[in-house]
Amino acid sequence: MFKNSFVLIIVCMFFFSCALDKNDSVKAKKLTHYVNPFIGTDGPGNTYPGATVPFGMVQLSPDIGIPGWDRIAGYFYQDSIISGFSHTHLTGTGAGDLYDILVMPTNSRFNERIEANGFRPFSSYSHDKEAASPGYYSVDLLDYAIKAEVTATKRTGIHKYTFPKDSLSQIHIDLGYALNWDAPTDTYIKVINNTTIEGYRKSTGWAKDQRVYFQMEFSKPFDSYQLYQNDTLINPDSRDSAKAKNTKIILNYNTVEGEEIILKTGISTGNIEGAKLSLEKEAPHFDFETYRKQADSIWENQLQKISIETKNETQKHIFYTMLYQSMLAPTLLSDHNGNYKGANHTMMHADGYERYDTFSLWDTYRAAHPLYTIMHPERVGDMIQSLLAHYNETGLLPVWSMQGNETNMMIGYHAIPVIVDAYFKGIDFDVELAFEACKASVMDDGRQIDVYKKLGFIPVDEAHENWSVSKTMEYAYGDWCVAQFAKALNKTDDYEYFLKRSENWKNMYDAKSTFMRPKLEDGTFIKDFVPKDYSAYFCESNAWQYFWSVQHDVNGLIKTVGGNERFEQKLDSMFTLNPLPTDKLPIFSTGMIGQYAHGNEPSHHVAYLYNYIDKSWKTQFRVREILETQYKNEPNGHCGNEDCGQMSSWYIFSSLGFYPVNPAEGLYQLGSPLFDKATINLENGKQFIIETINNSQANIYIESISLNGKKINRNYIEHKEIINGGTLVFKMTNSPNKP
């Protein structure tokens, strides 16, 4: 009896020990483990795999060194060489710019050069010898047997190169390196001593006046150096600096086997003093692992703002990668002392806030910025002040701003819904200045707004990318936002004027074709109109995709098209009218489900429009279809450009079960949640919990919904209901819940 009891105790202890080990293992698996920075580095995603921290100034990432659409972010998963590591990159855009301050380690083992990368040093690499996680990237440069690792702080990039034994190990710093649209205009390198260099790289490209100042420090003194000015070697005995359109420096080392050299770069858009301050404040030592762990911890803290529970590991990887990618832009512009390069091309100062830029507003106003109001309300305040700073510097709110420049890329005035949304959600900023900025931007005469004010629409003209229909639709939405802002501030005349202007979308509607149709200046519609054609009248879309861009007046659109039944028929056709094999689809027409193109932003709210005609089960079906078919845990995991957080933010919202169809309304339309449970940990200390009952891959339809224990019979929730904390429960079923 005693013997049997003893055995039982031992067995129990064994299973208890295993349970503890299992729990410890689960507990130890950090959320950063689920992030796959390679998602979007293949296919049309245009993302980069390198090191950065949330909304950081530095994006230290590998560069293939060869230009092309596929290498907009500097890196393309299908390539096989690396030409170095530059400190700035764009995430998921269609514009090739930045790539500042290229660094490449080499040695005597390999000296081949190719024309494709400008005859710069390069090395082959293998994905088997490559790794990336939030704030960290590593790769073996196979031709040199050098292991390269990089990490980052907000304003500094830290490199770690592990060299083999070689008497001619080198580190190349190339300021003349340029890719795609980017081109240097003035560069400068100065050798301070044998462990420090400083300088700047000024360039033009998509953004016309870019300035990156830097100071670079090395853990090991270099033995000697070669300094080049426009490819001419400078005698180091006579000069220790070079200034020209193209400059570079090669640092020489004698390394032993396994020797590590740490390189850290502080950057600034203001001046070299700001770059020095970046190093002083953020990277005072050479302990690479400390910086790496610090970056990982920063990301872990941000990812913990949303906790999900699901047995589907793939969904977990996709969700946390999308959450990660939602925080790669906007990017920090100001120094520790508040200085930054302003959009007026002078040194400006951010007093009491951090100045941000890289505002891809035509994309991100739709879901990314509404997501920030939930996840990062304190940071949103700084973003709004940054938009207003741009207004103070230029007299207008930004359209697509980057590195203290207005690129004027894309259309509309979408800083306005971002500001108005933040106002109604209680974000603190100068409200009167904000309204002044919004009104000035919609009353400006540039970008055909003068014609829009006069005619009530943008007519067809011969200009390249006229985008007449799309401009009219986007301007009308911005007008509605200004009207709501004016109403809240008791500016009655402004409210009535802009509300009337917000109806201008109706001027594009053609009852005969039942589409928004391009018009001539005399008000007649163009002939030979084919809705599925991609023409100069629609911005990166066709008439099918832009028809639905009336987020502010969906009910008006339903009425205009002929009522609920006709609206449903048109929505059904949107998702079932598949392109023909003979149709010519442009590069941005990707992620197609019928005429719906998830790879581009104008389609992003369309699946939720069934909610407005009491056919919510169709919204649930389509949203779940998009979630499960258009995102993958692989390099070719994005169906289109990630676009500075918009594509990822759509996934985050939709997988949680709701989405902001009208981003400035403070309402979220309900869809079909993916996870068993999700908890949003709000900055105010409260939690908003989303639970699903009977959740499974087959149960995609909502049977019933309750909020804080009370059943609700509506297809939306309010922002304040999320921010106040609570529990939203979806009971799921495999059958459509038809009214």
C-alpha positions, 0 to 999 in steps of 0.5 A: 500500500505504501509503495503504491502511494509513493509511486502515485506521488512520484507520478503526480510530481512528474505531471505537475513538473511537466505542466509547470514546464509547459506553462513556463514555456508558454509564458516565455514565448514573447509576442515578438516571437510571432512577428515575421518581418519578412512578410511583404518583402516578396510580391507587391508588399514592398516592406523591409526586414531590417531593424527599427523601433516603433515609429522610429527615425532609423530604419536600418535594413539591408539593401540589394543595391539594384533598382526596380519596383520590387526593390522600392524598400531596398530589399527583395526576397527573391534576390541573392546579393546584399550591397550594404545596410542603409539607415532610412527606408520607406515601408510598403510604398510605391515610391523609391526614396531614402536609403541614406548612409550605406555601410558595407563590411568587406575583406580580401576574400572577394572583390568582384564588382557588377554594373547593376549595383554601381560597381559597389561591394556586395556579397551573396547571401542565403535565407538559411543564414538570415534572421529578422525579428522586431528591432533586429536583423542578421545575415551571413555575407557569404563571400566574405564570411562576415556575419552582419547584425543590426539593431536600432534605437529611435534615432540611432542604428547599431551594427555588429560585424563579426570578421574572420582573420584578415589583414584587409578587413574594411568598412565602407561608408558610401554617401553617394549610394542612391537607388530608384528615385533618390539622388544625392545633391551634397554629401560631406564626410569628416574624420574626427579621429580613428574612432569617429566620423561625421557628416551629412547626406543631402538628396533629392527624389520623391521628397525634393530636399532631404537632409540626414546629418550623422555621427558614426562611432566605432568600437575599434580604432581603424588603422587607416582610411581612404577618403573619396570625393567624386571617386577621387582619392584624397590624400589624408596627410593634406585633408581629413574631410570631403565634400561633393555630390558623391563622397565615401570612406573606406576604413581599414582593419586587421582582424583576428578570427571571430573579431567583432566591430560595433558601429553606431550611427546617430542621425538628425534632420537638423544638424550634426549637433543633433546627430551627436545628441542622438548618440549621446542620449540613446547609444552611449556604449558599444554593448550590441546585445543590450541595444538588441534586447532593449529594442525587443523589449520596446516592441514587446511592450507595444505588441502587448497592447492587444492580446489574442487567444487562438489555437491557430498559430498561423493567424497569430503570426499574421496578427502580430506581424500586422500589429508590428507593421502598423507601427513602422510609420509615421516616423520620428523627425525631431531631435532630442532638443526638438530641432528638425528640418521643416517643410519650409526648408529651415530649421524648426523646433518642436516644443513639448512634443515629438515631430513626426513625418512620413504621412501617407494620408490617402492610405492611412486615414482609412484605418491606420490613424483610427487604430492609433486613436485606440492603441496610441492616443498619447502619440496621436496628440504629437502626430496632430501637432506635427500636421499642424506644424506642417500647416504653420510652415507651409500654409497648408496641411500635408498631402503626403509628407516625408522628411520635412517635405511635401511630395503632393503624392496622391489626392484629397486633403486627408490630414483633415479626417485624421484631425477631425477624428482625433478631435471627436475622440478627445485628443488634446491639441489647439482646436482653433488652429486645427480648424483654421488649418482645415479650412485653409486647406479646403479653400486653397486654389491649388490641386484643382480645388479652385475648379472644384469650388467653381463647378462642384466637380473636377472635369476631365482634362488632358493632364496626365493622371487627371483622376477627375472622378477620384479627386471629386469624391475625396474632396467631398469626403474632406468637406464633410469632415470640415462641416462636422468640425465646424458644427462642433465649434458652432461655426454655423456658416462654415458648417452649412457651406461645407456640408453642401459641398460634401454632396458634390459626389452626386455631381459625378453620378450617372443614372444611365450607367449607375456609376460615378462617371467622368464629366467634361467641363460643360457638365456632359458625361464622357462617351465610351465609358467602360466601368472596369477600365483603368483610366486617367479619371480614377486614381489607381482604380476603376469606376467599380472601385471608386463608386463606393467612396462616399463613406460620409453618406452611405445612406445617400448613396443607397438612395441615389442608386435606387434603394436597398435592393439595387445597392445589394445587387451592385455590391454583389456584382462588385465581388463576383464580376471577375476580370477576364483573362484579356483584361489589362490589370495595372500593378496596383490592381491586386488582391482581386475578388471580382472587381474588389481590389484589396491590394489598394485602399479605395476598396478597403471599406466596401465589404462592410457596406452590406451592414447599411442595408441589413444584410450583415451576414454578407459583410461577415462572409466577405470580411472573413474571405478577405482575412483568410485569402489576402494575408499569409505568413510568408514573404509574399504575404501581402496582396498589395503595397503595405502602404505605411500601416494601412494594409496591416491596420485593416487586418487588425481591425477586421480580425478583431471584428470591427472596422471604421467605414467612415474614419471620422465618425467614431463608429466601427462597423461589425464584421466577423472576428477571427479569434477566441478572445482578444484583449485591448489593453488601453493607455487609460488602464482599462481593457476592452475584451472581445470574446467569441462563442462557438468560434471556428473556421466554419462559424463565420456568421454572427448569431447574436452580440452582447456588450457588457452583458446586454444584447445589442441589435445594431451593426456597429460599436462606438469609439467611446464604448471601446475606450471606456472598457468593457466586453463585447461578445459575439456568438457565432454560427455556421448559418447566415443570420438573415432578417 
